[in-house]
């Protein structure tokens, strides 16, 4: 089985956000939760529990975002 980008999910203080998703994204989140559950041998999570870790992972691996963020921080510290 291929290694998923998400692995164990950490607990953090939640902030409630409402988002609207297309039906295909929702179906893919359900499928992802099923595959993740099989890989981690845990019960499938509700799809809404995957959104935050996916966004976190996306931003952590986005080089352009990291570069821009460093530039903003260095400007603030100058």
VOMI-909111 format. One record per residue: x, y, z of N, C-alpha, C in turn. Coordinates in nm, 3 decimals. Example, Ala and Ser with C-alpha at 12.3 -4.5 7.8 and 13.67 -1.06 7.14 Angstrom:
residues 2
{n_X:1.319; n_Y:-0.569; n_Z:0.780; ca_X:1.230; ca_Y:-0.450; ca_Z:0.780; c_X:1.320; c_Y:-0.330; c_Z:0.780}
{n_X:1.285; n_Y:-0.225; n_Z:0.708; ca_X:1.367; ca_Y:-0.106; ca_Z:0.714; c_X:1.290; c_Y:0.003; c_Z:0.787}
END
This chain:
residues 78
{n_X:0.085; n_Y:-0.118; n_Z:0.000; ca_X:0.000; ca_Y:0.000; ca_Z:0.000; c_X:0.089; c_Y:0.123; c_Z:0.000}
{n_X:0.050; n_Y:0.225; n_Z:-0.073; ca_X:0.127; ca_Y:0.349; ca_Z:-0.081; c_X:0.120; c_Y:0.424; c_Z:0.052}
{n_X:0.229; n_Y:0.496; n_Z:0.083; ca_X:0.233; ca_Y:0.576; ca_Z:0.205; c_X:0.152; c_Y:0.703; c_Z:0.185}
{n_X:0.054; n_Y:0.723; n_Z:0.272; ca_X:-0.030; ca_Y:0.843; ca_Z:0.265; c_X:0.046; c_Y:0.963; c_Z:0.320}
{n_X:0.008; n_Y:1.083; n_Z:0.279; ca_X:0.072; ca_Y:1.203; ca_Z:0.330; c_X:0.033; c_Y:1.228; c_Z:0.475}
{n_X:-0.083; n_Y:1.182; n_Z:0.517; ca_X:-0.124; ca_Y:1.196; ca_Z:0.656; c_X:-0.092; c_Y:1.069; c_Z:0.732}
{n_X:-0.051; n_Y:1.087; n_Z:0.855; ca_X:-0.034; ca_Y:0.970; ca_Z:0.941; c_X:-0.111; c_Y:0.999; c_Z:1.069}
{n_X:-0.060; n_Y:0.963; n_Z:1.182; ca_X:-0.134; ca_Y:0.986; ca_Z:1.306; c_X:-0.173; c_Y:1.132; c_Z:1.321}
{n_X:-0.293; n_Y:1.156; n_Z:1.366; ca_X:-0.343; ca_Y:1.292; ca_Z:1.381; c_X:-0.329; c_Y:1.336; c_Z:1.525}
{n_X:-0.273; n_Y:1.455; n_Z:1.545; ca_X:-0.255; ca_Y:1.506; ca_Z:1.681; c_X:-0.377; c_Y:1.586; c_Z:1.724}
{n_X:-0.397; n_Y:1.591; n_Z:1.853; ca_X:-0.507; ca_Y:1.669; ca_Z:1.908; c_X:-0.457; c_Y:1.810; c_Z:1.936}
{n_X:-0.537; n_Y:1.907; n_Z:1.908; ca_X:-0.507; ca_Y:2.047; ca_Z:1.934; c_X:-0.639; c_Y:2.115; c_Z:1.967}
{n_X:-0.631; n_Y:2.231; n_Z:2.029; ca_X:-0.754; ca_Y:2.303; ca_Z:2.062; c_X:-0.825; c_Y:2.341; c_Z:1.932}
{n_X:-0.946; n_Y:2.292; n_Z:1.912; ca_X:-1.015; ca_Y:2.317; ca_Z:1.786; c_X:-1.074; c_Y:2.458; c_Z:1.777}
{n_X:-1.084; n_Y:2.505; n_Z:1.655; ca_X:-1.151; ca_Y:2.630; ca_Z:1.623; c_X:-1.258; c_Y:2.594; c_Z:1.522}
{n_X:-1.380; n_Y:2.631; n_Z:1.548; ca_X:-1.492; ca_Y:2.594; ca_Z:1.461; c_X:-1.491; c_Y:2.681; c_Z:1.335}
{n_X:-1.494; n_Y:2.617; n_Z:1.218; ca_X:-1.499; ca_Y:2.683; ca_Z:1.089; c_X:-1.603; c_Y:2.611; c_Z:1.005}
{n_X:-1.682; n_Y:2.685; n_Z:0.932; ca_X:-1.780; ca_Y:2.625; ca_Z:0.842; c_X:-1.729; c_Y:2.639; c_Z:0.700}
{n_X:-1.728; n_Y:2.529; n_Z:0.626; ca_X:-1.685; ca_Y:2.534; ca_Z:0.486; c_X:-1.784; c_Y:2.456; c_Z:0.402}
{n_X:-1.792; n_Y:2.493; n_Z:0.278; ca_X:-1.879; ca_Y:2.424; ca_Z:0.184; c_X:-1.790; c_Y:2.349; c_Z:0.085}
{n_X:-1.815; n_Y:2.219; n_Z:0.071; ca_X:-1.735; ca_Y:2.134; ca_Z:-0.018; c_X:-1.823; c_Y:2.079; c_Z:-0.129}
{n_X:-1.760; n_Y:2.051; n_Z:-0.241; ca_X:-1.833; ca_Y:1.984; ca_Z:-0.348; c_X:-1.857; c_Y:1.838; c_Z:-0.307}
{n_X:-1.955; n_Y:1.778; n_Z:-0.370; ca_X:-1.985; ca_Y:1.638; ca_Z:-0.343; c_X:-1.866; c_Y:1.547; c_Z:-0.370}
{n_X:-1.791; n_Y:1.575; n_Z:-0.475; ca_X:-1.676; ca_Y:1.489; ca_Z:-0.509; c_X:-1.566; c_Y:1.500; c_Z:-0.403}
{n_X:-1.544; n_Y:1.619; n_Z:-0.350; ca_X:-1.442; ca_Y:1.633; ca_Z:-0.244; c_X:-1.488; c_Y:1.558; c_Z:-0.119}
{n_X:-1.615; n_Y:1.569; n_Z:-0.086; ca_X:-1.667; ca_Y:1.497; ca_Z:0.030; c_X:-1.651; c_Y:1.347; c_Z:0.013}
{n_X:-1.686; n_Y:1.296; n_Z:-0.104; ca_X:-1.670; ca_Y:1.152; ca_Z:-0.130; c_X:-1.523; c_Y:1.111; c_Z:-0.121}
{n_X:-1.433; n_Y:1.196; n_Z:-0.171; ca_X:-1.290; ca_Y:1.164; ca_Z:-0.162; c_X:-1.240; c_Y:1.168; c_Z:-0.018}
{n_X:-1.293; n_Y:1.258; n_Z:0.063; ca_X:-1.256; ca_Y:1.260; ca_Z:0.204; c_X:-1.300; c_Y:1.132; c_Z:0.273}
{n_X:-1.419; n_Y:1.085; n_Z:0.241; ca_X:-1.468; ca_Y:0.958; ca_Z:0.298; c_X:-1.378; c_Y:0.843; c_Z:0.255}
{n_X:-1.342; n_Y:0.840; n_Z:0.128; ca_X:-1.253; ca_Y:0.735; ca_Z:0.077; c_X:-1.116; c_Y:0.744; c_Z:0.145}
{n_X:-1.064; n_Y:0.866; n_Z:0.160; ca_X:-0.934; ca_Y:0.884; ca_Z:0.224; c_X:-0.940; c_Y:0.834; c_Z:0.369}
{n_X:-1.048; n_Y:0.867; n_Z:0.440; ca_X:-1.064; ca_Y:0.822; ca_Z:0.578; c_X:-1.063; c_Y:0.670; c_Z:0.586}
{n_X:-1.125; n_Y:0.605; n_Z:0.489; ca_X:-1.129; ca_Y:0.458; ca_Z:0.485; c_X:-0.990; c_Y:0.400; c_Z:0.463}
{n_X:-0.915; n_Y:0.457; n_Z:0.368; ca_X:-0.780; ca_Y:0.409; ca_Z:0.340; c_X:-0.688; c_Y:0.436; c_Z:0.459}
{n_X:-0.700; n_Y:0.555; n_Z:0.518; ca_X:-0.618; ca_Y:0.589; ca_Z:0.635; c_X:-0.648; c_Y:0.495; c_Z:0.751}
{n_X:-0.774; n_Y:0.462; n_Z:0.771; ca_X:-0.812; ca_Y:0.369; ca_Z:0.878; c_X:-0.749; c_Y:0.232; c_Z:0.855}
{n_X:-0.749; n_Y:0.186; n_Z:0.731; ca_X:-0.688; ca_Y:0.056; ca_Z:0.701; c_X:-0.538; c_Y:0.061; c_Z:0.723}
{n_X:-0.475; n_Y:0.172; n_Z:0.687; ca_X:-0.330; ca_Y:0.185; ca_Z:0.701; c_X:-0.289; c_Y:0.195; c_Z:0.848}
{n_X:-0.367; n_Y:0.265; n_Z:0.928; ca_X:-0.331; ca_Y:0.286; ca_Z:1.069; c_X:-0.398; c_Y:0.184; c_Z:1.161}
{n_X:-0.484; n_Y:0.100; n_Z:1.104; ca_X:-0.557; ca_Y:-0.002; ca_Z:1.180; c_X:-0.640; c_Y:0.060; c_Z:1.292}
{n_X:-0.705; n_Y:0.171; n_Z:1.258; ca_X:-0.794; ca_Y:0.239; ca_Z:1.350; c_X:-0.931; c_Y:0.254; c_Z:1.283}
{n_X:-1.027; n_Y:0.298; n_Z:1.361; ca_X:-1.160; ca_Y:0.321; ca_Z:1.305; c_X:-1.155; c_Y:0.442; c_Z:1.212}
{n_X:-1.233; n_Y:0.440; n_Z:1.105; ca_X:-1.234; ca_Y:0.556; ca_Z:1.015; c_X:-1.281; c_Y:0.682; c_Z:1.087}
{n_X:-1.214; n_Y:0.792; n_Z:1.057; ca_X:-1.253; ca_Y:0.921; ca_Z:1.113; c_X:-1.363; c_Y:0.982; c_Z:1.029}
{n_X:-1.443; n_Y:1.069; n_Z:1.088; ca_X:-1.538; ca_Y:1.144; ca_Z:1.006; c_X:-1.460; c_Y:1.234; c_Z:0.910}
{n_X:-1.509; n_Y:1.255; n_Z:0.790; ca_X:-1.434; ca_Y:1.331; ca_Z:0.690; c_X:-1.391; c_Y:1.470; c_Z:0.738}
{n_X:-1.475; n_Y:1.535; n_Z:0.820; ca_X:-1.441; ca_Y:1.670; ca_Z:0.864; c_X:-1.316; c_Y:1.673; c_Z:0.953}
{n_X:-1.282; n_Y:1.560; n_Z:1.014; ca_X:-1.160; ca_Y:1.553; ca_Z:1.097; c_X:-1.034; c_Y:1.548; c_Z:1.013}
{n_X:-1.045; n_Y:1.522; n_Z:0.883; ca_X:-0.928; ca_Y:1.515; ca_Z:0.795; c_X:-0.890; c_Y:1.650; c_Z:0.736}
{n_X:-0.984; n_Y:1.743; n_Z:0.732; ca_X:-0.961; ca_Y:1.869; ca_Z:0.661; c_X:-0.846; c_Y:1.948; c_Z:0.722}
{n_X:-0.847; n_Y:1.967; n_Z:0.853; ca_X:-0.741; ca_Y:2.046; ca_Z:0.917; c_X:-0.602; c_Y:1.984; c_Z:0.898}
{n_X:-0.584; n_Y:1.853; n_Z:0.923; ca_X:-0.451; ca_Y:1.796; ca_Z:0.902; c_X:-0.406; c_Y:1.802; c_Z:0.755}
{n_X:-0.502; n_Y:1.789; n_Z:0.663; ca_X:-0.467; ca_Y:1.799; ca_Z:0.521; c_X:-0.420; c_Y:1.940; c_Z:0.486}
{n_X:-0.491; n_Y:2.039; n_Z:0.537; ca_X:-0.450; ca_Y:2.177; ca_Z:0.513; c_X:-0.314; c_Y:2.206; c_Z:0.578}
{n_X:-0.296; n_Y:2.154; n_Z:0.699; ca_X:-0.168; ca_Y:2.173; ca_Z:0.769; c_X:-0.053; c_Y:2.112; c_Z:0.689}
{n_X:-0.074; n_Y:1.991; n_Z:0.641; ca_X:0.029; ca_Y:1.921; ca_Z:0.562; c_X:0.056; c_Y:1.995; c_Z:0.431}
{n_X:-0.050; n_Y:2.041; n_Z:0.366; ca_X:-0.037; ca_Y:2.116; ca_Z:0.242; c_X:0.049; c_Y:2.240; c_Z:0.264}
{n_X:0.017; n_Y:2.317; n_Z:0.367; ca_X:0.092; ca_Y:2.440; ca_Z:0.392; c_X:0.236; c_Y:2.411; c_Z:0.435}
{n_X:0.257; n_Y:2.303; n_Z:0.509; ca_X:0.391; ca_Y:2.267; ca_Z:0.554; c_X:0.481; c_Y:2.226; c_Z:0.439}
{n_X:0.423; n_Y:2.177; n_Z:0.330; ca_X:0.504; ca_Y:2.130; ca_Z:0.217; c_X:0.500; c_Y:2.226; c_Z:0.098}
{n_X:0.437; n_Y:2.340; n_Z:0.114; ca_X:0.429; ca_Y:2.439; ca_Z:0.006; c_X:0.549; c_Y:2.533; c_Z:0.017}
{n_X:0.647; n_Y:2.513; n_Z:-0.069; ca_X:0.773; ca_Y:2.590; ca_Z:-0.062; c_X:0.751; c_Y:2.739; c_Z:-0.086}
{n_X:0.663; n_Y:2.774; n_Z:-0.178; ca_X:0.636; ca_Y:2.915; ca_Z:-0.205; c_X:0.575; c_Y:2.982; c_Z:-0.082}
{n_X:0.486; n_Y:2.912; n_Z:-0.013; ca_X:0.426; ca_Y:2.967; ca_Z:0.108; c_X:0.532; c_Y:2.984; c_Z:0.216}
{n_X:0.618; n_Y:2.885; n_Z:0.234; ca_X:0.723; ca_Y:2.893; ca_Z:0.337; c_X:0.816; c_Y:3.011; c_Z:0.310}
{n_X:0.853; n_Y:3.029; n_Z:0.184; ca_X:0.941; ca_Y:3.139; ca_Z:0.147; c_X:0.873; c_Y:3.274; c_Z:0.176}
{n_X:0.749; n_Y:3.288; n_Z:0.135; ca_X:0.676; ca_Y:3.412; ca_Z:0.159; c_X:0.659; c_Y:3.437; c_Z:0.308}
{n_X:0.633; n_Y:3.334; n_Z:0.383; ca_X:0.615; ca_Y:3.347; ca_Z:0.527; c_X:0.746; c_Y:3.392; c_Z:0.593}
{n_X:0.859; n_Y:3.337; n_Z:0.550; ca_X:0.989; ca_Y:3.379; ca_Z:0.603; c_X:1.015; c_Y:3.526; c_Z:0.573}
{n_X:0.978; n_Y:3.569; n_Z:0.452; ca_X:0.999; ca_Y:3.708; ca_Z:0.413; c_X:0.914; c_Y:3.802; c_Z:0.500}
{n_X:0.792; n_Y:3.765; n_Z:0.528; ca_X:0.704; ca_Y:3.847; ca_Z:0.612; c_X:0.761; c_Y:3.855; c_Z:0.753}
{n_X:0.807; n_Y:3.741; n_Z:0.805; ca_X:0.862; ca_Y:3.738; ca_Z:0.940; c_X:0.989; c_Y:3.823; c_Z:0.948}
{n_X:1.076; n_Y:3.811; n_Z:0.846; ca_X:1.201; ca_Y:3.889; ca_Z:0.850; c_X:1.172; c_Y:4.039; c_Z:0.838}
{n_X:1.069; n_Y:4.078; n_Z:0.763; ca_X:1.030; ca_Y:4.219; ca_Z:0.755; c_X:0.981; c_Y:4.268; c_Z:0.891}
{n_X:0.904; n_Y:4.185; n_Z:0.959; ca_X:0.850; ca_Y:4.223; ca_Z:1.089; c_X:0.960; c_Y:4.237; c_Z:1.194}
{n_X:1.066; n_Y:4.160; n_Z:1.180; ca_X:1.177; ca_Y:4.162; ca_Z:1.276; c_X:1.282; c_Y:4.268; c_Z:1.243}
{n_X:1.270; n_Y:4.330; n_Z:1.126; ca_X:1.371; ca_Y:4.431; ca_Z:1.084; c_X:1.347; c_Y:4.563; c_Z:1.148}
END
